[in-house]
Amino acid sequence: MTFGEDWGWGASVAESREMLDCYIDRGGNIVDTADGYTLGHSEAIIGDYLRERPGRRDRLVLSTKGGMCMAAGDPNAGGASAKTLVRACEQSLRRLGTDYIDLYWMHQPDPFTPIEETLRALDDLVRAGKIRYVGFSDAPAWRTARAQTLAELRGWAPVVALQFEYSLLERSVEHELLPMARELGIGVMPWSTLKAGILSGKYADPAASAQGRARKFGMAIGERESSVAALVGEVAADLGTTSAAIAIAWVMARQGVTSVLMGASSRAQLESNFVALDVTIPQEHLARLDALSAPADIFVSSYARTALVARQNGCTVNGVTAPASPYAPARAGSPY
């Protein structure tokens, strides 16, 4: 998303190519973009780069997304209808200069198109050899689970990967999305692990300094954000590393996470993020980070835990006696 300066921010073409060189030379093997990033310029930058280096295409997992509106006023220029997806995919193939896309994501849910139509169109693209695998980006758990069930039932290409925001400051995905991904065997590739730079450690006052950029992305900055960023900095100092490395390493260590996206806008920033690969956060520090950043509870999660305790009240499971429920006393047996 940071390739190209068409939005008034981001990396120049030369800087983008330098980052690609650096990343691939370090062993990086997946490049993720989207048709809507700088209205196609990001894909074109990557395509031009790969055309000049033919051997590099085959060693990469080339990943892009479709579904964002690419032409104002055109009802067929965005969404997840069959016409839109086929056209978007073909245009991405042209800009990327390749005859297939390894991983093609639905960029966002489309409530106006039946999910069956979307899945059938994606399956057609797989069967035609234009894409290899299907992913969903920023979709709710219920919609993804329904899609996966339909795909399995009808023999269509399944959803193999998910993208969503995940960081020490955005953990609500732990309620539904992450457990669903683990249960269904779907890979997870989070974005914004540094929460628009708030967790990067480059701001003396994370809340105040990141306020302008945060407003652009619709984020609320307050006492919690400042406290978590401060603790990340404290842990980084204790371990002799950077705040960015701690924030990224924390996400990489979460159960169910396959990889993370790094939206660097310069080679220096990209290289600073690589430090996370060599960081292992000790358990005592993890416990502090987890406790301070814990997401607010929701009904489904809290009730499920209570129901499990109540169901097992007084029972022995695998040789372990379950704790007593706060809602019902333990009884030797049911009168019914």
Phi, psi and chi 1 to 4 in degrees:
 res  aa     phi    psi   chi1   chi2   chi3   chi4
   1 MET       -  -19.1 -165.6  171.2   80.2      -
   2 THR   -92.7    1.5   57.9      -      -      -
   3 PHE   -83.8  116.7  -77.6    9.8      -      -
   4 GLY   104.2  146.4      -      -      -      -
   5 GLU  -105.8   16.5  -58.2  169.0  -67.1      -
   6 ASP   -65.4  -19.9  -51.6   62.2      -      -
   7 TRP   -95.0    3.7  -71.7  -17.5      -      -
   8 GLY    92.1   -2.5      -      -      -      -
   9 TRP  -151.4  164.6   54.8  -89.1      -      -
  10 GLY   117.1 -177.0      -      -      -      -
  11 ALA   -94.4  146.6      -      -      -      -
  12 SER   -68.3  169.3   66.7      -      -      -
  13 VAL   -59.1  -45.7  172.9      -      -      -
  14 ALA   -62.4  -43.1      -      -      -      -
  15 GLU   -67.0  -37.2 -171.6   82.4   41.6      -
  16 SER   -63.4  -43.1  -59.5      -      -      -
  17 ARG   -65.9  -36.3  -66.4  160.3   74.5   95.2
  18 GLU   -65.8  -39.1 -170.8  175.6  -10.9      -
  19 MET   -65.3  -40.0  -78.1 -167.7  -79.7      -
  20 LEU   -62.2  -43.8  -74.9  167.0      -      -
  21 ASP   -58.1  -49.5  -86.2  -27.8      -      -
  22 CYS   -60.3  -46.1  173.9      -      -      -
  23 TYR   -64.7  -47.2  172.1   70.5      -      -
  24 ILE   -69.8  -37.8  -65.0  172.3      -      -
  25 ASP   -63.2  -28.7  -71.1  -16.2      -      -
  26 ARG   -82.7   -1.9  -75.2  -71.1  -59.7  -91.9
  27 GLY   103.3    3.8      -      -      -      -
  28 GLY   -60.5  141.4      -      -      -      -
  29 ASN  -134.1    7.1   61.7    0.5      -      -
  30 ILE  -134.5  130.8  179.9  167.0      -      -
  31 VAL  -119.0  122.9  175.0      -      -      -
  32 ASP  -115.9  130.1 -179.9   76.2      -      -
  33 THR  -143.9 -162.0 -176.0      -      -      -
  34 ALA  -162.7  154.7      -      -      -      -
  35 ASP   -64.2  -32.3   59.2   -1.7      -      -
  36 GLY   -79.0  -12.0      -      -      -      -
  37 TYR   -70.4  118.7  -65.8  167.1      -      -
  38 THR    46.7   37.5   52.4      -      -      -
  39 LEU    48.9   46.7  -71.9  178.4      -      -
  40 GLY    98.4  -15.2      -      -      -      -
  41 HIS   -66.7  -36.4 -168.4 -163.8      -      -
  42 SER   -59.1  -47.0  173.6      -      -      -
  43 GLU   -61.1  -40.7  -72.6 -176.2  -31.8      -
  44 ALA   -64.7  -39.4      -      -      -      -
  45 ILE   -60.5  -46.0  -69.4  171.6      -      -
  46 ILE   -66.1  -42.3  -64.3  167.6      -      -
  47 GLY   -61.8  -45.7      -      -      -      -
  48 ASP   -62.3  -41.0  -69.0  -17.6      -      -
  49 TYR   -60.4  -47.1  172.6   88.9      -      -
  50 LEU   -71.2  -32.8  -67.4  175.7      -      -
  51 ARG   -61.8  -34.0  -89.2 -172.4  -73.2  -93.9
  52 GLU   -82.2   -9.3  -64.7  170.8   13.2      -
  53 ARG  -134.8   72.0  -61.4  161.5  176.5   79.9
  54 PRO   -54.0  -33.8  -22.6   32.9      -      -
  55 GLY   -71.0  -16.0      -      -      -      -
  56 ARG   -83.2  -24.1  -64.9 -156.0  155.7 -178.0
  57 ARG   -61.3  -44.6  167.2   64.3 -174.8   99.2
  58 ASP   -68.0  -23.5  -70.2  -21.3      -      -
  59 ARG   -90.5   -1.7   62.2  170.2  -69.1 -173.2
  60 LEU  -104.6  146.8  -71.3  176.9      -      -
  61 VAL   -89.8  106.3  174.4      -      -      -
  62 LEU   -92.0  122.3 -164.3   53.8      -      -
  63 SER  -127.0  129.0  162.6      -      -      -
  64 THR  -144.5  171.3 -167.5      -      -      -
  65 LYS  -126.7  154.8  -48.0  177.1 -165.9   71.8
  66 GLY  -133.6  158.1      -      -      -      -
  67 GLY   124.3  -17.9      -      -      -      -
  68 MET   -76.5  151.0  -68.4 -170.1   73.4      -
  69 CYS   -67.9  123.8 -178.2      -      -      -
  70 MET  -107.1   -3.9  -63.1  -67.5  -74.1      -
  71 ALA  -153.6  112.0      -      -      -      -
  72 ALA   -58.7  135.3      -      -      -      -
  73 GLY    88.7   -9.6      -      -      -      -
  74 ASP   -99.6  111.0 -178.1   -7.6      -      -
  75 PRO   -67.0  -14.4   25.9  -34.9      -      -
  76 ASN  -100.4    7.4  -65.0  -53.5      -      -
  77 ALA   -95.4    4.3      -      -      -      -
  78 GLY  -158.3  166.9      -      -      -      -
  79 GLY   100.4 -165.8      -      -      -      -
  80 ALA  -125.8   27.9      -      -      -      -
  81 SER   -73.6  163.0   69.3      -      -      -
  82 ALA   -60.3  -43.8      -      -      -      -
  83 LYS   -61.9  -44.9  179.1  174.5 -178.6  176.7
  84 THR   -63.8  -46.5  -61.2      -      -      -
  85 LEU   -65.4  -43.5  -75.2  179.2      -      -
  86 VAL   -63.0  -45.1  171.0      -      -      -
  87 ARG   -65.7  -43.0 -177.0  168.8   71.4  169.6
  88 ALA   -62.6  -42.4      -      -      -      -
  89 CYS   -63.9  -44.4  179.9      -      -      -
  90 GLU   -64.8  -37.3  -70.1  175.2  -14.1      -
  91 GLN   -69.0  -37.4  -69.9  174.3  -17.6      -
  92 SER   -64.9  -41.0  -71.6      -      -      -
  93 LEU   -59.1  -41.5  -72.0  167.7      -      -
  94 ARG   -65.2  -47.0  175.3  178.8   54.0   79.4
  95 ARG   -66.9  -36.2  -75.1 -172.4  -68.1  -95.5
  96 LEU   -79.2  -12.1  -69.8  166.6      -      -
  97 GLY    65.6   38.1      -      -      -      -
  98 THR  -136.5  161.8 -176.1      -      -      -
  99 ASP  -100.3    1.4   56.1    1.1      -      -
 100 TYR  -154.6  152.5   70.7   98.0      -      -
 101 ILE  -113.2  128.9  -66.2  164.6      -      -
 102 ASP   -67.7  -45.4  -65.9  -69.4      -      -
 103 LEU  -136.3  117.1  179.0   54.1      -      -
 104 TYR  -113.5  121.5 -167.2   63.1      -      -
 105 TRP  -103.0  142.0  -50.9   81.6      -      -
 106 MET   -76.1  118.4  -80.0  -50.0  -49.6      -
 107 HIS   -68.0  -32.6 -155.6  148.1      -      -
 108 GLN  -161.8  157.1   54.2 -158.5    6.8      -
 109 PRO   -65.5  150.5  -17.2   29.8      -      -
 110 ASP  -122.1  101.4  177.1    2.6      -      -
 111 PRO   -72.1   -8.7   27.7  -35.2      -      -
 112 PHE   -97.1   -6.7  -55.0  106.8      -      -
 113 THR  -115.8  130.3  -60.3      -      -      -
 114 PRO   -57.2  136.4  -23.3   33.7      -      -
 115 ILE   -61.6  -28.1 -168.8   64.2      -      -
 116 GLU   -62.0  -40.9  -67.7   86.9  -11.4      -
 117 GLU   -64.4  -42.5  178.6  179.8  -15.4      -
 118 THR   -62.5  -47.7  -61.4      -      -      -
 119 LEU   -65.0  -38.9  -67.7  170.5      -      -
 120 ARG   -65.7  -40.3 -179.7   59.0 -174.8  -91.1
 121 ALA   -64.4  -42.3      -      -      -      -
 122 LEU   -64.9  -40.4  -68.9  168.1      -      -
 123 ASP   -63.2  -40.3 -176.1   68.2      -      -
 124 ASP   -60.6  -39.2  -73.8  -15.3      -      -
 125 LEU   -67.2  -35.9  -71.0  170.7      -      -
 126 VAL   -66.1  -47.3  170.6      -      -      -
 127 ARG   -64.0  -29.5  -66.9  176.0 -172.1  -86.5
 128 ALA   -80.0   -6.5      -      -      -      -
 129 GLY    81.5    9.8      -      -      -      -
 130 LYS   -82.8  -28.7  -64.8 -179.2  179.0 -178.9
 131 ILE  -133.3  156.2   65.6  176.5      -      -
 132 ARG  -100.1  -42.4  -64.0  -69.1 -170.4 -100.5
 133 TYR  -138.9  160.6  -63.1   97.6      -      -
 134 VAL  -114.9  136.7  172.3      -      -      -
 135 GLY  -131.8  158.5      -      -      -      -
 136 PHE  -116.2  137.2  -85.4   16.1      -      -
 137 SER  -116.9  129.7  173.2      -      -      -
 138 ASP    56.7   37.9  -57.3  -33.6      -      -
 139 ALA  -104.0  145.1      -      -      -      -
 140 PRO   -66.6  157.0   22.0  -31.4      -      -
 141 ALA   -61.6  -41.3      -      -      -      -
 142 TRP   -63.7  -37.2   69.0  -94.6      -      -
 143 ARG   -71.0  -40.0 -168.9  172.8 -176.3   85.2
 144 THR   -66.3  -43.4  -57.0      -      -      -
 145 ALA   -63.0  -40.2      -      -      -      -
 146 ARG   -64.1  -43.3 -179.3  167.2 -177.2  -98.6
 147 ALA   -61.1  -43.7      -      -      -      -
 148 GLN   -65.4  -38.6 -166.1   74.2  -36.4      -
 149 THR   -64.2  -44.1  -58.9      -      -      -
 150 LEU   -64.1  -40.8  -74.2  169.8      -      -
 151 ALA   -62.6  -42.4      -      -      -      -
 152 GLU   -66.3  -41.5  -68.5  176.0   -4.4      -
 153 LEU   -64.5  -38.4  178.0   66.2      -      -
 154 ARG  -103.5    3.0  -58.1 -170.7  179.1  178.7
 155 GLY    73.7   25.8      -      -      -      -
 156 TRP   -88.9  166.9  -67.8  -23.1      -      -
 157 ALA   -59.7  127.7      -      -      -      -
 158 PRO   -80.6  166.8   31.8  -36.6      -      -
 159 VAL   -81.2  120.9  178.2      -      -      -
 160 VAL  -106.5  -12.4  -56.5      -      -      -
 161 ALA  -151.8  153.4      -      -      -      -
 162 LEU  -128.0  145.0  -61.6  177.6      -      -
 163 GLN  -120.0  135.2  -82.2 -169.0   30.8      -
 164 PHE  -162.2  162.2   44.7   70.5      -      -
 165 GLU   -70.2  135.1 -176.1  178.9   -2.6      -
 166 TYR  -155.4  125.7 -169.9   27.5      -      -
 167 SER  -163.6  179.2   73.0      -      -      -
 168 LEU   -62.8  -18.4  -81.0  159.9      -      -
 169 LEU  -106.6    2.8  -70.5  176.0      -      -
 170 GLU  -144.2   89.9  176.6   45.3   73.1      -
 171 ARG  -116.4   10.4  -66.7  179.7   57.5 -175.2
 172 SER   -64.1  -21.3   61.6      -      -      -
 173 VAL   -65.4  -14.6  -64.1      -      -      -
 174 GLU   -71.1  -17.5  -65.7  175.9    6.0      -
 175 HIS   -72.8  -44.6  -67.3  -55.4      -      -
 176 GLU  -128.4  -49.5  -64.2  -79.4   -5.7      -
 177 LEU   -65.5  -49.4  -77.3  161.5      -      -
 178 LEU   -65.1  -46.0  -87.8  174.7      -      -
 179 PRO   -60.5  -38.5  -24.8   35.0      -      -
 180 MET   -62.4  -45.0  176.4 -154.7   66.0      -
 181 ALA   -60.6  -42.2      -      -      -      -
 182 ARG   -65.5  -42.0  -67.9 -164.4  -61.4  -93.3
 183 GLU   -65.6  -38.3  175.8   69.1   19.8      -
 184 LEU   -94.3    0.4  -61.8 -178.9      -      -
 185 GLY    70.4   35.5      -      -      -      -
 186 ILE  -102.0  134.6  -59.3  175.7      -      -
 187 GLY   -70.3  154.5      -      -      -      -
 188 VAL  -128.0  128.4  171.5      -      -      -
 189 MET  -129.0   90.5 -174.0 -175.8  -64.5      -
 190 PRO   -70.0  153.9  -16.6   30.9      -      -
 191 TRP  -119.9  164.7   54.5  -92.0      -      -
 192 SER    57.9   48.0 -162.9      -      -      -
 193 THR   -67.4  -19.0   54.9      -      -      -
 194 LEU  -101.9    5.1  -61.1  179.2      -      -
 195 LYS    49.4   62.8 -165.5   64.6  172.3  178.0
 196 ALA    56.7   30.9      -      -      -      -
 197 GLY    92.5   -8.1      -      -      -      -
 198 ILE   -62.8  -32.7  -62.5  172.6      -      -
 199 LEU   -95.9    8.7  -62.2  172.4      -      -
 200 SER   -79.1  -20.8   68.3      -      -      -
 201 GLY    85.3    2.4      -      -      -      -
 202 LYS   -88.1   -4.8   63.6 -177.0  179.3 -178.3
 203 TYR  -107.3  129.2  -58.4  119.0      -      -
 204 ALA   -62.6  -40.3      -      -      -      -
 205 ASP  -122.3   92.8 -178.8  -10.2      -      -
 206 PRO   -53.0  -42.4  -24.1   34.5      -      -
 207 ALA   -66.2  -47.0      -      -      -      -
 208 ALA   -71.3  -44.4      -      -      -      -
 209 SER   -70.9  -30.9  -59.1      -      -      -
 210 ALA   -92.5    2.0      -      -      -      -
 211 GLN   -58.1  -45.2 -164.0   69.4 -105.4      -
 212 GLY   -62.1  -48.6      -      -      -      -
 213 ARG   -67.5  -37.1 -170.8  172.4 -177.2 -167.3
 214 ALA   -61.8  -40.3      -      -      -      -
 215 ARG   -61.6  -35.7  -83.2 -164.4  -63.4  -91.6
 216 LYS   -62.5  -32.9  177.8  163.2   59.2  176.5
 217 PHE   -98.2    9.4  -69.9   98.5      -      -
 218 GLY    70.2   32.2      -      -      -      -
 219 MET  -100.5  147.6  -63.2 -172.8  -46.1      -
 220 ALA   -97.2  130.6      -      -      -      -
 221 ILE  -113.7  126.9  -53.0  -61.6      -      -
 222 GLY  -151.9 -156.8      -      -      -      -
 223 GLU   -63.7  -40.0 -177.2  178.4  -18.4      -
 224 ARG   -61.6  -45.9  175.6  176.0  178.4  -88.6
 225 GLU   -60.6  -43.6  -73.1   73.2   20.2      -
 226 SER   -64.6  -40.5  -65.6      -      -      -
 227 SER   -65.7  -44.0  -62.0      -      -      -
 228 VAL   -65.4  -44.0  171.7      -      -      -
 229 ALA   -61.1  -38.9      -      -      -      -
 230 ALA   -65.0  -42.1      -      -      -      -
 231 LEU   -66.0  -39.3  178.9   57.4      -      -
 232 VAL   -58.3  -43.4  169.2      -      -      -
 233 GLY   -63.3  -38.2      -      -      -      -
 234 GLU   -65.7  -44.1 -176.9 -179.1  -33.0      -
 235 VAL   -64.2  -41.8  170.9      -      -      -
 236 ALA   -59.9  -42.3      -      -      -      -
 237 ALA   -64.4  -41.2      -      -      -      -
 238 ASP   -62.4  -35.2  -73.0  -11.5      -      -
 239 LEU   -96.6    0.1  -59.9 -178.0      -      -
 240 GLY    68.2   36.8      -      -      -      -
 241 THR  -135.0 -161.6 -172.4      -      -      -
 242 THR  -106.4  159.0   65.3      -      -      -
 243 SER   -61.2  -42.2  -68.9      -      -      -
 244 ALA   -59.3  -42.5      -      -      -      -
 245 ALA   -62.6  -40.7      -      -      -      -
 246 ILE   -64.8  -46.6  -66.6  -62.4      -      -
 247 ALA   -62.0  -42.0      -      -      -      -
 248 ILE   -71.9  -43.6  -65.0  171.3      -      -
 249 ALA   -62.3  -35.1      -      -      -      -
 250 TRP   -61.0  -45.0 -178.6   88.0      -      -
 251 VAL   -66.7  -42.8  175.8      -      -      -
 252 MET   -61.5  -27.6  -71.8 -163.1  -57.9      -
 253 ALA   -85.4   -6.1      -      -      -      -
 254 ARG   -72.3  142.2  -55.5  -58.7  -72.5  179.7
 255 GLN   -61.9  129.7 -174.8 -178.9    7.4      -
 256 GLY    96.7  -14.8      -      -      -      -
 257 VAL   -80.7  127.4  171.6      -      -      -
 258 THR   -88.9  -46.1  -51.7      -      -      -
 259 SER  -159.4  175.2 -176.7      -      -      -
 260 VAL  -130.3  152.8  -61.0      -      -      -
 261 LEU   -91.9  139.2  -69.3  170.3      -      -
 262 MET  -117.8  114.8  -63.9 -172.4  -63.9      -
 263 GLY   -96.1   60.6      -      -      -      -
 264 ALA   -72.6  148.7      -      -      -      -
 265 SER  -113.9    7.4   55.8      -      -      -
 266 SER  -158.0  160.7   69.1      -      -      -
 267 ARG   -63.7  -40.1  175.2  169.9 -179.6  159.5
 268 ALA   -60.2  -41.5      -      -      -      -
 269 GLN   -66.7  -41.0 -168.3  178.6   77.4      -
 270 LEU   -60.9  -47.3  180.0   66.7      -      -
 271 GLU   -65.3  -34.4  -70.1 -178.8  -30.8      -
 272 SER   -65.7  -30.8   70.4      -      -      -
 273 ASN   -73.0  -26.7  -70.9  -16.5      -      -
 274 PHE   -61.7  -22.8  -72.9  152.2      -      -
 275 VAL   -56.1  -30.3  175.7      -      -      -
 276 ALA   -59.7  -25.5      -      -      -      -
 277 LEU   -64.4  -24.0  -64.8  171.5      -      -
 278 ASP  -103.9   11.1  -58.9  -43.7      -      -
 279 VAL  -105.9  128.6  171.1      -      -      -
 280 THR  -120.2  118.2  -59.8      -      -      -
 281 ILE   -84.1  121.2  -54.2  174.5      -      -
 282 PRO   -59.2  154.7  -22.9   34.1      -      -
 283 GLN   -59.3  -38.5 -173.7   57.0   46.8      -
 284 GLU   -65.0  -35.5   60.9  -91.8   25.0      -
 285 HIS   -73.7  -38.0  -70.8  -56.6      -      -
 286 LEU   -59.8  -41.7  -80.6  175.9      -      -
 287 ALA   -61.6  -40.5      -      -      -      -
 288 ARG   -67.3  -44.0  -66.0  175.0   64.6 -158.9
 289 LEU   -64.0  -43.9  -69.5  167.0      -      -
 290 ASP   -62.2  -43.3  -70.9   -9.2      -      -
 291 ALA   -66.8  -45.0      -      -      -      -
 292 LEU   -70.8  -32.0 -174.2   60.5      -      -
 293 SER   -98.2    5.1   65.9      -      -      -
 294 ALA   -53.3  133.3      -      -      -      -
 295 PRO   -73.0  153.1   29.2  -35.4      -      -
 296 ALA   -60.9  141.1      -      -      -      -
 297 ASP   -71.0  155.0 -142.3  -17.2      -      -
 298 ILE  -127.9  163.5   61.6  172.3      -      -
 299 PHE   -56.0  -49.6  167.4   75.5      -      -
 300 VAL   -58.6  -46.5  173.1      -      -      -
 301 SER   -68.8  -47.3  -61.2      -      -      -
 302 SER   -66.7  -41.2   61.2      -      -      -
 303 TYR   -69.1  -35.7 -175.0   79.1      -      -
 304 ALA   -62.2  -40.4      -      -      -      -
 305 ARG   -65.6  -43.6  -72.8 -167.4  -60.6  -88.6
 306 THR   -64.2  -43.0  -58.7      -      -      -
 307 ALA   -63.7  -36.9      -      -      -      -
 308 LEU   -64.8  -43.7  178.9   62.2      -      -
 309 VAL   -63.2  -44.9  170.9      -      -      -
 310 ALA   -62.8  -40.0      -      -      -      -
 311 ARG   -65.8  -35.4  175.1  177.2  175.8  -90.9
 312 GLN   -97.8    9.7  -65.3 -179.3  -14.0      -
 313 ASN   -56.5  118.0 -175.0   42.6      -      -
 314 GLY    79.9   -3.7      -      -      -      -
 315 CYS   -88.2  160.1  -62.2      -      -      -
 316 THR  -112.8  122.0  -60.5      -      -      -
 317 VAL  -119.9  119.1 -179.7      -      -      -
 318 ASN    54.2   38.4  -66.4  -28.6      -      -
 319 GLY    82.7    0.9      -      -      -      -
 320 VAL  -113.7  128.0  177.6      -      -      -
 321 THR   -80.0  127.8  -59.3      -      -      -
 322 ALA   -70.0  150.4      -      -      -      -
 323 PRO   -66.9  155.3   24.8  -34.4      -      -
 324 ALA   -68.8  143.0      -      -      -      -
 325 SER   -77.5  141.7  167.6      -      -      -
 326 PRO   -72.9  -10.1   27.3  -35.4      -      -
 327 TYR  -103.9  -14.8  -63.4  103.9      -      -
 328 ALA  -148.7  134.1      -      -      -      -
 329 PRO   -71.7  153.4   26.7  -34.8      -      -
 330 ALA   -67.8  139.9      -      -      -      -
 331 ARG  -133.0  152.0  -66.8 -178.7  -65.7 -171.6
 332 ALA   -69.9  -32.2      -      -      -      -
 333 GLY  -168.6  169.0      -      -      -      -
 334 SER   -91.6  138.7  168.0      -      -      -
 335 PRO   -69.2  -11.2   25.7  -34.0      -      -
 336 TYR   -96.9      -  -54.7  104.5      -      -
